[in-house]
Amino acid sequence: MSTSAPRPEQRSATASIAYRDILSDDGTHLRAWTNDPDGVIDGPTVVLCNGLGTNPHLWPWLLDPACGIRVVSWNHRGVCGSDRPQDRRHIEVEHFVADGLSVMDHFGIGSAVLMGWSMGVNTAFEMTYRHPERVRGIFAMAGVPGDTFATMLAPLRVPRFVARALTVNLCRVAQYSGPITNPLVRRIPMNAQVVRLLGRTGFMFEVADEEAAAVGLKEFLTTPVDWYAKLALATSRHPRVRLSRINVPTLFVAGSHDILAGARDMASAAARLAERGRPTAYVELHGSHFIQLEQPERVLELLSDFVHGLDRAEHTA
């Protein structure tokens, strides 16, 4: 993988983030980032396969060097500084995998634990399926290993085929209505008060830091609706990954009231891996799709225990 011409490193004024512009294998410019701009975190490295169209500010507790975890990630194509590919007709999860590998190569990471959130879980499992030598383990949070749209609306007890049809068609409508809705979405006054209201809807629960969550959600709203819908439709075509080919330790962390990734389906995937003798665990927390904002200390505890447990197991093997 080659990289673009060097540019001055950009840093956030409010968080410990360093952004780097790199090239993916097909020539698409990506905005990669790390929470360790000065190389001061004395801890394991985790590659974050982030939620679709999201940004580092939706992980405020990971942007504190005191978290003890070095995080490397990137913004999806066409999102928050990453360019759209030249061929915009065909985008698949396989492209996200290639982007993740390019980011790992840029940072000199041979293999690492993958942390997936939401649709990023698809990316993490697909990368493990295709490139097992690059993955030490999977921390899968609020997501399933493929066919994600069929698991949506699970707390509402909507049948799988109905859930898939509804959510896919909603994305199709959004793709064509985006030019009209984009200006309206950008005018949403995302702030702590709005986050507090969202926490009462059931779509999101009460978060630990409303102001920090507002920063991440406000940046998320800068993603054009039609482009986000196009990326979402790409993930809707991603079938279930063959779990028989997944041989790394895996931890599933689910939100009990998640309407975007059914906890029952996550538990089922964990059970199938366990039946095949894979080191697998499943944890269900009281929360929504945004459990990293609602229970940040617990999620960090689970992540830290998982990663350090792998280190100990490898050192004693």
N, C-alpha and C positions, 0 to 999 in steps of 0.2 A: 504494500500500500504506500502510495506517495502522499505527501502533505502539500498544502498550499504554501504560497510564499509567507514567510514569517510576518506576523503582525504583532503590535504591542499587546501584551496580555491585559485583558480588561478585568477589573474587579468591581464587585458590588460594594456600594458604600455602606450597606447595612448588614452584610453577611459575609462569611468567609467563603467566597466563590472565586475561582479563576476560570475564565472562558478561553477556549482555544478553537480556532477555525482549522478544520482538517478536511481532507478529501476522502470520501468513501471510494470503494473500488470502481464504481461506475462513473466517477468524476463529479459526483454531487458534493457540494460544499456543506459541511455539517458544523454546527456549533456544539462542541463538546465542553464539558465542565467537570471540575473537581472541587471538593470541599477542603482540599489541602494545598492551597497555592504556595505555601512556603515549605512544604515537606516536613511539617512539625508533628504530624500525627504518628505516634508510635503504636500502630495497630494494624490489623489485617485490612486487605483491600477487598472491597465489594464493588461489583459492576452493577449499577442500577439500570434495569430495563423499565423505564418509567411508564406511567399511564399515558395513554394516547393523547398527544397534544399538550401534555402538562410540562411543568418546569421545576427547577430545583427549589423554588420557594414554597412548594407544597410539602417540603420536608424540612421545616425550619430547625428542628432539633438535630438534623444531620449536618446542618451548616455551622454548627458549633464544634470547633476542634476538640472540645472536651468530650465529645461523643465517643472518641476512641476508635472510630471506624473511618478508614480512608475510602471515600466514595468517588467513583468515576462514572460519568454518564454522558448523555447527549440529548439534544432536542430533536424531535422527529423532523423528517423532511417537510419543509415549508412552514416550520413552527419556530417562533422565538429566535430568529437569526440563522436557522438552517435553511438552505435554499430548496426550492422545489426541483425535482429531477427534470432533465431535458425531456424525457419521455414520460409524460404525465398520464398516459392512458392506462398503463399497467403498473400498479403498485401492490406488492404482496408482503406478507410477513417475512418472506425470505429476504426482502430488501432490508427490513429492520435488522435481521440477523447479520447481514453483510455490514451494515452500519456499525453494529455493536462490535464486530470483530475488528473493523477498521479503527475504532476508538481504542480498543484494547491494544492493538499493534502500536498506535501512536504513543500510548502511555507506557509501552514496554511491558505489558502484562501478558505472560504466557498462558496462565490459567487463573481462575478466580471463582469465588462464590458469586452466583448471579442472584440478584434480588429483583423479582418482578412484581409490579403492582398493576392490577387491572389487566388491560390488554398486554401489558409488558410481560405477564406470565406466559402468554402465547409465545412471545419472542424468546423468553428464557428456555422454555421446553423445546422449541424448535431448534435453538442453537445447540442445546445439549444433544438432541437427536442427531443433528448433522455433524457436530464437531465436539464429540465427547471429551476429547483430549484438552479442550480449552475450559472445561467446567469442573469445579471441585464439589459443588453442591448447589441446590436451588432453594431459595427462601421465597416461597410463592404466597403473595399476599393479595387477597380479594380478587382472585382470578383463577381460571381453569386452563388446562393444557389443550385448548382448541374447542371449536364449536361454541364459542362464548355466548353468542346471541340466544341460543336455545336455553341458556341457564338464567337469563334475565327475568325479572319480575317474579322470581321464585317465592318471595314472602307473600305475594298476592295470590299464590296458588294458580297461576295461569299455566295451562298445558304447554309443554315444550314447543310443539310445532306452532302454536298460536303466538307464544312469546317471540319466537324467531321471526315469524311473518310480520308481526307488529313492529318490532324494533328495526328490522332491515328496511321495511317500507318507510318508516319514519326517517331513516338516514337518507333514503332516496329522495324524499320530499325536501329534506334540508339541503341536499346537494343542489337542487334546482332553485330553491327559494333563498339561498344564501345571499345573493347580491342585494336582496330587499331587506333581509333580516340583519345583515352584518352591521349597518350603522346603528340599528336599535340596540343590538347586543353590546356594542362598544359604549353606549350611553348609560348602561346599568351602573348605578353609583355603588360599586362594590366597596364596602367598608365594614368595620366591626359590627355595626348595627345590622347590616344586611346578613352578615354571617350568623349573627345571633338569631335572626328570623329563620334562616335556613335550618338552623339547629332544632327548630320546633316543627319542621315539616315531616320528619321521618326519612326524607331523602338523605339528610345529614343529621347527625346528632350533635349535641353540644361539644364544642372543641375546647382544647386546653388553652389556646392563645388565639383569640378572635382577630386581633390586629395582624398577626403573622399569617393566619389563614387568608385574610383578605388580600394580602399582597400576592400570594400565589394564585388565588382565584381571579384577581383583577388581571394578572398577566395571562392567565388561561383564556380570558374573554377577548384577548387581542387576536386569537387564532380565528381566521375567517370560517364562518359556519359551513360554507360549501366545501372548503378544503378539509375541514375536520370530518365532515360526512364522507368524503371520498376515502380518507384514511380508515375510517370506521368500516366502510363497506369492504375494504381490502381485508380487514381482520375477520369480517363475517364469513369470508370464503375459506378461512383457515380451518381445516378439519381437525379432529382429535389427533393428537400425537400418539404414536404407538408406544404405550408405556412399557412394553416389553423391552424396548431399546434404551430405557432410562435406567442407568445403573449407579447414579450418584445419590448421596443422602439428600433428602428433601423434607422441608417443613412447610406445611400449608397453614396459613393464618387467615381465618375467615371472620367476617362480620356477621353476627347473628341475624341482622335485619338488612342485609345488603341486597338491593333490588337490581344491581348491575352484574353481580356474579354470585350465583346461588351457593350458599354455604353447603347445602346438601350435596351438590355436585362436586365441590371441593373435597368433602369428606369421602365421597365415593372414589374419587381419583386416588386419594391417600390410601384407602383400603385396598384398591387394586394393586398399587405398588407394594404394599405390605404383604399381600398374598403371594407376590412373586419373590419375597425374601429381601426386598430392598429396605434399607434403613429409612423409615418414613415416620413422620409424626403429624398430627393434626391438632390445631388449637383453635377454638372458637371463642371470640371475644364479643362482649355486648357492644354492638356498634353498627355502623353503616359501611358503605364503600370507602369511607374516609377515615378508617380506624387509625391511620398513622397521625392524624390530626386530633382525634378524639382521645386516644390512649397512647400518646407518644412514649411515655416512660416504659410502658409494658411492651410495646413493639420493639423499642431499642433493647430492652432486656432480652427478649426472645432472639433478636438478631445477634446480639453479642454472644449469648450462650451458644447459639448454633454455630457461629463462625469459630469461636474459640474451641468449641467441642471438636470441630473438624481438625483444627490445628493439633490438639492433644492426641486425637486418634491417629493422625498421620505420623506424629513424632514417635509414638509407641509401637507403630506397625513394624 
